[in-house]
Amino acid sequence: LLVALVPVRNDDKIQSVINITLWLYKIANISDGYCRMICNSLDFIKINQLFCIDAYLPKRISMPLHHLYLTVMADTTFKTTMACCYSDSYLSIVENFGNGIGTSECSLFGLSVQFLNRDVYVNEMIS
């Protein structure tokens, strides 16, 4: 069981992260161009880092972030990047989950259906 005491000032930072994530989600839904702009700002390293720490994020951050991931995966090029990040960070995701860190309802496992059922993405993940 992991317990964290979060000072009030950190709670403000958490709320800021949530607000920014929700704002990006809304922007990405406006048009394909805006979605592409957001995708261009998220590179492999940033996404991989986010995936590796996902189990440690509070649910109120991880859920909007997962919604953002699903939205920006409408961009097929970026979806390939997401698939490669998922496969690269899979060991970390599974290890955290196996050690009781995170929950199934808030895990990244739900994203796998977005690319593991398409051979084009699986082939990219393998290479």
Secondary structure, DSSP 4 states (H G I P E B T S, - for coil): -------HHHHHHHHHHHHHHHHHHHHHTT-HHHHHHHHHH--HHHHHHHHHHGGGS-HHHHHHHHHHHHHHTTSHHHHHHHHHHHHHHHHHHHHHHHTT-S-GGGSGGGGGGGTTT-HHHHHHHH-
